[in-house]
Structure formats: structure tokens, C-alpha cells
Amino acid sequence: MTRLPAFLLRHRISVEPYLGEGAYGARYGARIEDVPALAAETVRMVRAVDGREVTSTAQVIADPDLICPVGSRITLPDGRVTTALSVARHTAPGLPVPACTEVSCE
């Protein structure tokens, strides 16, 4: 599997993986700092896990092994904290294109 070249991942983000709901609300895993990514703050419509159409205000592209389930908290390069609405893993086995993970954020 080909990975995205490191020079394309110009931004750094932090991810707190969503672990599920607990007695006191949402639970998150240990914060993963300094994750190389390419972040774009553009507005677009995406489909949430439950099928609703929601507005995404930022999109992040990172390595294919990024641990970021839907609901994870993400700190963008400008310091804004957002939530992962949808996560797409792009692969093309056997083709000379890089694999990546695309996260659409609130």
C-alpha cells in the first residue's frame, strides 16, 4: 500500500479517539499529539453515521492508519476543537495511488 508523501501533510492536529458513552457522557482515549495531516476549512454537506445530512466545516486528510472513530475530538491547526462527523478510508490495492484517511469535521 502506497502512503501519502510526508511533504503533503503540512499541518499538525491532535486527536482524542471516541471510546463511547459512559455514565457521565462521552468518553475519549488518550490524546494523540502532533499528527501529520492536510487540513482544509471549507463548508460542505456530508452524511452522518445515522443518515442525516450535516454541514462539515473542516476536512482532514491523514495517513491510512489514523485512529479516529466518528465522534472523536480533533484539534485543528488553528486551535479550534471539533468533532469527527464521518471517516472514510481510501485505498486502491494494486494501483499506484496513495491510501489515506479522510475525516469530515463539524
Contacts in CASP RR format, 6 or more apart in sequence:
PFRMAT RR
TARGET T0000
AUTHOR 0000-0000-0000
METHOD contacts of the structure
MODEL  1
MTRLPAFLLRHRISVEPYLGEGAYGARYGARIEDVPALAAETVRMVRAVD
GREVTSTAQVIADPDLICPVGSRITLPDGRVTTALSVARHTAPGLPVPAC
TEVSCE
1 64 0 8 1.000
1 91 0 8 1.000
1 93 0 8 1.000
1 99 0 8 1.000
2 96 0 8 1.000
2 97 0 8 1.000
2 98 0 8 1.000
2 99 0 8 1.000
3 63 0 8 1.000
3 64 0 8 1.000
3 98 0 8 1.000
3 99 0 8 1.000
3 100 0 8 1.000
4 38 0 8 1.000
4 61 0 8 1.000
4 63 0 8 1.000
4 98 0 8 1.000
4 99 0 8 1.000
4 100 0 8 1.000
5 98 0 8 1.000
6 36 0 8 1.000
8 38 0 8 1.000
9 36 0 8 1.000
9 37 0 8 1.000
9 38 0 8 1.000
9 61 0 8 1.000
9 62 0 8 1.000
9 63 0 8 1.000
10 38 0 8 1.000
11 36 0 8 1.000
11 37 0 8 1.000
11 38 0 8 1.000
11 39 0 8 1.000
11 76 0 8 1.000
11 77 0 8 1.000
12 34 0 8 1.000
12 35 0 8 1.000
12 36 0 8 1.000
12 37 0 8 1.000
12 77 0 8 1.000
13 35 0 8 1.000
13 37 0 8 1.000
13 39 0 8 1.000
13 60 0 8 1.000
13 62 0 8 1.000
13 74 0 8 1.000
13 75 0 8 1.000
13 76 0 8 1.000
13 77 0 8 1.000
14 31 0 8 1.000
14 32 0 8 1.000
14 33 0 8 1.000
14 34 0 8 1.000
14 35 0 8 1.000
14 74 0 8 1.000
14 75 0 8 1.000
15 31 0 8 1.000
15 32 0 8 1.000
15 35 0 8 1.000
15 66 0 8 1.000
15 67 0 8 1.000
15 68 0 8 1.000
15 72 0 8 1.000
15 73 0 8 1.000
15 74 0 8 1.000
15 75 0 8 1.000
16 28 0 8 1.000
16 29 0 8 1.000
16 30 0 8 1.000
16 31 0 8 1.000
16 32 0 8 1.000
16 72 0 8 1.000
16 73 0 8 1.000
16 74 0 8 1.000
17 28 0 8 1.000
17 29 0 8 1.000
17 32 0 8 1.000
17 67 0 8 1.000
17 68 0 8 1.000
17 69 0 8 1.000
17 72 0 8 1.000
18 26 0 8 1.000
18 27 0 8 1.000
18 28 0 8 1.000
18 29 0 8 1.000
18 69 0 8 1.000
18 70 0 8 1.000
18 71 0 8 1.000
18 72 0 8 1.000
18 73 0 8 1.000
18 84 0 8 1.000
19 27 0 8 1.000
19 28 0 8 1.000
19 29 0 8 1.000
20 26 0 8 1.000
20 27 0 8 1.000
21 27 0 8 1.000
26 71 0 8 1.000
28 72 0 8 1.000
28 73 0 8 1.000
32 67 0 8 1.000
35 62 0 8 1.000
35 66 0 8 1.000
36 62 0 8 1.000
36 63 0 8 1.000
37 60 0 8 1.000
37 61 0 8 1.000
37 62 0 8 1.000
38 60 0 8 1.000
38 61 0 8 1.000
38 62 0 8 1.000
39 58 0 8 1.000
39 59 0 8 1.000
39 60 0 8 1.000
39 61 0 8 1.000
39 76 0 8 1.000
39 77 0 8 1.000
40 58 0 8 1.000
40 59 0 8 1.000
40 60 0 8 1.000
41 57 0 8 1.000
41 58 0 8 1.000
41 76 0 8 1.000
41 78 0 8 1.000
42 57 0 8 1.000
42 58 0 8 1.000
42 59 0 8 1.000
43 55 0 8 1.000
43 56 0 8 1.000
43 57 0 8 1.000
44 55 0 8 1.000
44 56 0 8 1.000
44 59 0 8 1.000
44 104 0 8 1.000
45 53 0 8 1.000
45 54 0 8 1.000
45 55 0 8 1.000
45 56 0 8 1.000
46 53 0 8 1.000
46 54 0 8 1.000
46 55 0 8 1.000
46 56 0 8 1.000
46 85 0 8 1.000
46 86 0 8 1.000
46 104 0 8 1.000
47 53 0 8 1.000
47 54 0 8 1.000
47 86 0 8 1.000
48 54 0 8 1.000
48 70 0 8 1.000
48 85 0 8 1.000
48 86 0 8 1.000
49 70 0 8 1.000
49 86 0 8 1.000
54 85 0 8 1.000
54 106 0 8 1.000
55 106 0 8 1.000
56 85 0 8 1.000
56 86 0 8 1.000
56 104 0 8 1.000
56 105 0 8 1.000
56 106 0 8 1.000
57 82 0 8 1.000
57 105 0 8 1.000
57 106 0 8 1.000
58 76 0 8 1.000
58 80 0 8 1.000
58 82 0 8 1.000
58 104 0 8 1.000
58 105 0 8 1.000
58 106 0 8 1.000
59 102 0 8 1.000
59 103 0 8 1.000
59 104 0 8 1.000
59 105 0 8 1.000
60 74 0 8 1.000
60 76 0 8 1.000
60 102 0 8 1.000
60 103 0 8 1.000
60 105 0 8 1.000
61 100 0 8 1.000
61 101 0 8 1.000
61 102 0 8 1.000
61 103 0 8 1.000
62 68 0 8 1.000
62 100 0 8 1.000
62 101 0 8 1.000
62 103 0 8 1.000
63 100 0 8 1.000
63 101 0 8 1.000
64 89 0 8 1.000
64 90 0 8 1.000
64 91 0 8 1.000
64 99 0 8 1.000
64 100 0 8 1.000
64 101 0 8 1.000
65 101 0 8 1.000
66 101 0 8 1.000
66 103 0 8 1.000
68 74 0 8 1.000
68 84 0 8 1.000
68 87 0 8 1.000
68 101 0 8 1.000
68 103 0 8 1.000
69 84 0 8 1.000
69 87 0 8 1.000
70 84 0 8 1.000
70 85 0 8 1.000
70 86 0 8 1.000
70 87 0 8 1.000
71 83 0 8 1.000
71 84 0 8 1.000
71 85 0 8 1.000
72 83 0 8 1.000
72 84 0 8 1.000
73 81 0 8 1.000
73 82 0 8 1.000
73 83 0 8 1.000
73 84 0 8 1.000
74 81 0 8 1.000
74 82 0 8 1.000
74 83 0 8 1.000
74 84 0 8 1.000
74 103 0 8 1.000
74 105 0 8 1.000
75 81 0 8 1.000
75 82 0 8 1.000
76 82 0 8 1.000
76 105 0 8 1.000
82 105 0 8 1.000
82 106 0 8 1.000
83 105 0 8 1.000
83 106 0 8 1.000
84 103 0 8 1.000
84 104 0 8 1.000
84 105 0 8 1.000
85 104 0 8 1.000
85 105 0 8 1.000
85 106 0 8 1.000
86 103 0 8 1.000
86 104 0 8 1.000
87 101 0 8 1.000
87 102 0 8 1.000
87 103 0 8 1.000
87 104 0 8 1.000
88 101 0 8 1.000
88 102 0 8 1.000
88 103 0 8 1.000
88 104 0 8 1.000
89 99 0 8 1.000
89 100 0 8 1.000
89 101 0 8 1.000
89 102 0 8 1.000
90 99 0 8 1.000
90 100 0 8 1.000
90 101 0 8 1.000
90 102 0 8 1.000
91 99 0 8 1.000
92 99 0 8 1.000
END
